Amino acid sequence: MTTATIGSRYQVVIPSRERKLLGLKPHAKVLVEAKHDFLIVRPYRAKLRGLGKALADGQDATDYVKKLRKEWEARN
């Protein structure tokens, strides 16, 4: 367990080790829950919907689009 500090604007920086373990990136959404005397913060994993959900195969959407762009550039 790692200690973090609440800033003057009530922001908490998630320590590097924990970010890496959970695969969190800047602007990632997290779920926050207060339960008894605990504060629970966990990654928000939105389920993909629509036609492309099977194509992404669980990848981060940004990484998936970058991969597609590289494939398209290789074709030209």
C-alpha positions in Angstrom: 0.0 0.0 0.0 1.3 3.4 -0.9 0.5 6.8 0.6 -0.9 9.7 -1.5 -1.6 13.3 -0.6 -4.8 15.2 -1.2 -4.0 18.6 -2.8 -5.6 22.0 -2.1 -8.1 21.3 -5.0 -8.9 17.8 -3.6 -6.9 16.1 -6.3 -5.0 12.9 -5.5 -2.1 11.6 -7.6 -2.2 7.9 -8.1 1.3 6.6 -7.4 3.3 5.3 -10.4 3.5 1.7 -9.2 -0.3 1.4 -8.9 -0.9 3.2 -12.2 1.3 0.7 -14.0 -0.3 -2.3 -12.3 -3.8 -1.1 -13.4 -2.8 0.2 -16.8 -4.0 3.7 -16.1 -3.2 6.5 -18.5 -3.8 10.3 -18.4 -7.5 11.2 -18.7 -8.5 7.6 -17.8 -11.9 7.4 -16.0 -12.0 5.8 -12.5 -14.9 4.8 -10.3 -14.8 6.2 -6.7 -16.8 4.8 -3.9 -16.8 5.6 -0.2 -17.6 2.5 1.9 -17.4 2.7 5.7 -14.1 4.4 6.4 -12.5 3.3 3.0 -12.2 5.2 -0.3 -12.2 2.8 -3.2 -10.8 3.9 -6.5 -10.9 1.5 -9.4 -10.5 1.7 -13.2 -13.7 2.3 -15.2 -13.7 -0.2 -18.0 -16.4 0.9 -20.4 -17.7 -1.9 -22.5 -17.4 -1.3 -26.2 -20.6 -1.1 -28.1 -21.5 -1.0 -31.8 -20.1 -2.5 -34.9 -16.4 -2.2 -34.0 -16.5 -3.8 -30.6 -15.4 -7.2 -31.9 -12.6 -5.6 -33.9 -10.8 -3.9 -31.0 -10.3 -7.2 -29.1 -10.1 -5.5 -25.7 -7.3 -3.0 -26.7 -7.2 0.6 -25.7 -9.2 2.5 -28.3 -6.4 5.0 -28.9 -3.8 2.2 -29.4 -6.2 0.4 -31.7 -6.7 3.5 -33.9 -3.0 4.2 -34.1 -2.4 0.6 -35.2 -5.1 1.0 -37.9 -3.5 4.2 -39.2 -0.1 2.6 -39.5 -1.7 -0.3 -41.5 -3.4 2.2 -43.8 -0.2 4.3 -44.3 1.7 1.1 -45.2 -0.8 0.4 -48.0 -0.1 3.8 -49.7 
